Amino acid sequence: MSFFVLVAGAWLGSWAWDDVVPTLREAGHDALPLTLSGLAEKRALPAGQQTHVRDIVDEVERLDLRDVVLVGHSYSGIPVGQAAERLGDRLTRVVFVDSNVPADGASFVSTWWEGPAKLEAAIAGNGGSWAPLTAADCQGQGLTDEQTARLVGGATPHPGDSLAEPAVLAAPLGELPATYVKCLLDGPEPNDDVAVLLTGERWRLIEMDTGHWPMFSQPHELARILLEAAR
């Protein structure tokens, strides 16, 4: 039996995995969807990126979880990648779902595809947090109107400090046993840093014909991919 630890991306909490968890459990596994500090029901807690890494590691150790498949979506790929290398033999595999990946000394902001200055200005203009996504942000991502309303309605501001703090890696990320799930409606190719990692022997690529939030648009298909990754 594997234990899936599920961490959603920016603006989202554990609730984002509600449609994925039942399929994992029906297959005989267990699942722990996590809310990171500063988000959803934990919105009042201060949070930097290393806080998010500790959120993940501390919960796995507190529950003494083994055979962990650690799943990070979007922003959360950055703390998940750092947490994965700290779990030692508790970790079976890490799965990055259309996500960023950590680079030692780099932050989410520093690698922002439109340029760091634009994201820094957006965070500063919103009182130090990244404003939640809107329905317009979800267009072209394979979501129904109902799915979009649920996603946007549950989103909360994302703590800016977690986006600006640099990642800390003790070893090359390519040494982790990893699956990268690329959602094709969000771009046909992985980012350059991911493409390099996928040339290694321990990384493999899975494609989904959907958008950036597959836990909403194709939850059962995503769950099946996670189950396959655990084998």
N, C-alpha and C positions, 0 to 999 in steps of 0.2 A: 504494500500500500504506500502510495506517495502522499505527501502533505503539500498541497499547493498554497503558497503564500502570495496573495494577489495585491498589487499596489497600482492604483490608477494614477493617471497623469494630472497635470495642472488643473486646479479648480475642483477636483473630484474627491470623493471619499469612498469608503468601503461599499456604499450603496451601489456604486457603478457596476459591481460584479454580480448583482442580484440574479441576472438571467443566465450567468455562466456557472455559478456554484452548484445548482441542482444537478446538472449533467455530470459534473465531476464526482459528486457524491453518489449518484446513481450507478456510476461505474466502479464503486467500491473504494474510492479514495476519500480524503478529507480536504477541506479547504478553509483557509483563513484569509478573508479579505480585510485589509488594513486601511485605516484612515491615518494619514500622516498629520503631525502636529501643525496647527495653523489652518486646518481645512475642515469643512463640514462640521460635525459635532465637536471637533477639537479646535474650532476656529479661534477661540480665545487664547490658545497657547502660543507663545513666541516660538519662531522656528527659523533656523538657518538650515543649510543643506546637510551639515553634519548632524544636526538634530534629527533629520529624516533618516540618515543612515543608522543612527542609534535606535530610532523607533523600530526599525526592521530587525536589527540584530538583537536588541533587548527582548523583543517579543518572542523570537525564535528560541532564544536561550531560556527565557522565563518558562515557556511551555515545554522545554526540552524536546523540541521537534527534531525528527530525523527524516532522512529520505526526502529532503525539502526540494521542491521545484519552485524556484523564486521567480515571480513574473512581474516585470515592470513595463508600464505603458507610458509612452510619450515622455514628459519630463522625468517621470519616476525611474526611467532607465538609468539615470545618473546616480541617484542614491542606491538603487538596486544593484548596479554593477559594483559599487564600492562595498555594499553589505555582503554580496556574494563571496568575495574573496576573504571575508572575515568569518564566514561560517564553517570553514574547514570541511571536515568529513560529514558534516550535517547536510551538505549540499549535494543533490543529485545533478541538477541542471539549472541554468538560468535561462529564462525566455524573455527576450526584448520584443515587445509588441509595438511596432511602428514608432520606435522610441529613439531618443537621444541616448548616447553612451558616454560614460565618463572618460575624460582624458586628464591625466595628472596635471594639476595646476590650472586647468581651464574651468570656467563656469558655464552655466546655461546661457547667461547673457553674453559672454565673450564669444560664443559660437553661434549667436542668433543669426539666422540666414538673411535677415534684412539689415544687419549691422547692429552692433551693441548700442550705439547712441540712440537709436529709435526705441528699443525696448527700455533702456534706462530712462528715457524721457517719459514713456508711458507709465512706468512704475512710479516715478517721482510725481507725475501729475495725478496719480490716484492714491496719494497719501502713503506711499511705500508698499503698495500691493499691486498685483497684476489684475486688472479688472476682468471679471468673468466673461467667457465667450458669449456671443450673441447668436441668434438664429441665422444671421447672414454668414457667420463663420462656418456654419455647418452645411451650407449649400454645396452640392456636388459631392457629398461624402456618403451617399448611399443610405441616408436616413429617411424614414418616413416622417411625416409631420408630427405624429405622436411621439416618436423616438426623439426628435429634435426638441420638442417641448419638455420632455422628461430630462434630457441632458442639460438644457439651458436652465430649466427651472431649479435643478438641484445644485448647480454650480455656485461656488463661493469664491471670493477674492483669494488669490494665491499670494502667500507671503513673499515679498520681494527679496528678502535676505537669502532665502533658499535658492533663488535664481542667480544671485550675484556671488555667492561663496564658491571658491574653487574646490574641485574634486581632489581627493587624496588617494592615490593608488600605491599599494606596496609592491605590486607585480604587474607585468603586462596583461592587459585585459584578454588578449588572445589565448592565455593559458586556461581560461575558464571553459568548461563544457557549456556551450551556448547554442541556442536557436534564435534566429532573428526572423520575426514575422513582418513582412513588408506588405502594407495595405496599398494596393495599386492605384486607387482613386486619389490617394494623397501624393502621388508621384510614382513613376514607373520603376525607379531605381533607388536603392539605398544611398544614403549620404556617403561621401568619399571615405570618411573614417570607418564606417561600417563595411564598405566594400573591401577595404584592406583587411579587416578582421576576418571577413568571409573567405579569404584566400588561405587561411590557416586550417589545420586539420581538425580542430576542436569546435569549429563553428559551422553551422549549416543554415541555409536559407529556406523559408517557406513563404509562399505568396498567397495573399487573399484578395479576391476580386471585390473589394469593398473599400470604405473610407477609413479615416483616422481613428474612429471610435467603434471597433468591431464588437466590443462587449455590448453595444446597443444595436448595431445594424445586423450582425451575424453572430449572436452569442453561442448558439449551439455548434456552429462551425468552428468558432474559436475554441470552445471547450474541447472539441475532438482533436484539434491541433495540439492543445496542451497535453491531452492524454497521450498522444503519439510521442510527444517530446519526452515524456516521463519513462518511456520504455527503454 
